[in-house]
C-alpha cells in the first residue's frame, strides 16, 4: 500500500516480498516461487541486493528483516561431516552473510529505513517483566534464545538504519532511541466504505484471530457464552484462515468488532473494521500512549477491554450503551480517515525519505570537498 501511494506521489517505488503472503496480500514482486531450491533462493537474494545497490536511493525494510537475513541466525549442523556442503555449506553461507547487506547499502550511501511490526521486535522476557497484561504470559513461542536473537538483530539494524519506525507503540520500549511510531497504512478508506446496518438480533460480535492464544480469544468466547446464559441475544462470528479478498462480507455483518484482549494495541484488522464504520473493542495499554501525538490519543475510538472486563463491556454496549453504537462507528470511520489514510502516511514517509537522501548527499559532497 505504501509503494502504491508513493508512486501516486511521483516516487519510483516497488514492493518486494520474499514469499507469497498466506492471506493473499499483494506485492509488486514475489522473489521466491514454490519449490525453488535453497541455493537458488540465496542467488535471488543476492540479485535483489544488486538491484537495490544499482537502482534505488531508499531501501525500506519491513518486519525487522533485510534481504540477507533468515528468520533465525543460521547454525552449522556439527553432527554432519564438515564436507557435507549440501547442508553445512548453505548454513555457513547464510551465517557469514547474515544482514551484511546493511553494511553494503550503508557503504553505498543508500538511505536505510526499517519498520518493525510486532513480534519481529517484541521480546517475551521484557513483556512478562514490564506488563501486567500481555500475550507473552499466555503463548509459548517466546524463549530466551529468540529474545536474544531479536536484540542482536535490532542492534545490527540500529547501527546502520537512518530511520526506524514501529507500527505498535509497545515496540518503542525495546527499539533504539529515535525510533518513531508510524500508523498502519494497510487500507485505503476510499475502497472500504462504511457498512451501516440496523443492530442485528441477535447482535453479531466479530473476531478475526490470527493466533487465538495471542489475541485472547478464549476470554472472549467465555464472555459470550456467559452472556448468552444470562439471556443476552448475541452471536460470536470467528473469521479465521480466509484469504484477504474474502473477509470483507463477514466483516460487514458485524455489529461490534473485538480485536484483541492481551497485546495492548490494535492491528490492521481493526483498521479495516474502523473503515467500515464498526465499533471496535480491544485492550489498549495506557502506558504505551506517551510517545504518540496527543491528537491521535484524543481521537482513538477503541472501546477499552481486558480479559477481566470484556463480559461487562459487551453487556454494556448491547444494553445500556446500545444507542451509542452508531456514534462509536462514526468516530471509528473518522479516525481511520484522519490517521490511517495511506495518502497521509506516505506524505510523512516521503518527507523523511527526501530529508534523509538530501542529508546523505550533503555529507558526501562535504566529504569529497574535504578530501
Steps between C-alpha positions, in 0.01 A plus 500: 500500500787738577664424167172556316446846646868592479467444127190721496713774658759467225755274665637194324405243762480121486397253770672162507418207725705185532203260500128520424291619793282224645198733513545623145624854563645635179857608421651640183745210489538162673864391502470128575271264314378173647739209477808714438824345626661668806815595308288667233327698773836635613591589141178695465568681828838609365347610170243709689776661704686585179186666364460698821860620479471599134152646465361627831573786740287377793471141619202466735504166682205352687439261788855535627637307201756593239579342164778280638325383812321185598239483774765363736876513514611196296721245671726228371385145568814364664355148505561487124836457333668839441517430126124434469459824304137437415419566866787678669605701195168679476484555875853641500414739217189623680693538823778703339265717293241562776386866470823600321280680245457777757870584501518476118202733456643738758837506323320578173337804667149358478229613741399203719158496665355223714141449617435263791151359516466283810667172586800594289602721794285391793685301765331265740726571796440876472123462465470263794709718731357841402134445408228380735291391199683356200458213256853391598345359818282268292696388192796263481687630195723741692817363656839625615663409170249682281502805728878521481495452122255791463721724715798409286312568176362832630852601600626431148217703347557787745862519390413573137138618469431866433141472625315239705120484521273294725138421413424404862600748774602229747791417267654839578596361843749260337606700194782757490443859605379696201265229373166648399141385508341453157129429456376204297456576130343168400161631384387768257189652665365583156491127423344400834182705535287481816258210523210639703221265605244475779622321810448131445287270712695316613782756494810380315833532684783436254854389580773405250796348685817404318612336827231419756732490800670829413173679430328379818226320306416262784411793729264638236339159444447453873346848531260441211396161639424652841302787348295250300427301814370821658260547211679758283443429132832512315704299252878465503635489143858375475679572173811287458725380217309679225680668208498874544282558195223289659477651850314821431146353475553340843621829646197683363266274703653618826328725751806510726857398421738367766865520397718367786501491881868449589746667264429861594445648154292441190590361160413527134177305557375773734585766239288315244213483748531870579490584129172307481364712785495218756545561875827332602578351841853414614763530767701823475794525739493856635871508583587453132314813389752757623713520179193539277365833369252643754232545233537135400447387858208739543328369185562130566150344485572147623287393796741367762465146635716241674445130565345596833265765359402377154174343622384822665615714205300293250199493731504879535540556124206274422269628775551837673733635228316348208410846371868599496599243237426717192703787645787267592499371144498853359795598720686186392457591134613859561806374685594268214459781248718736700773271630510192277460641150807377307515834318569679827744238625690501171526875533688442826727224369570686174609809695728280708646340187567836338666642810715194556609479135588870499702462821690203354585692185608804697733290716644337189566841340658624822722190526606535136585866555697421813708242314 
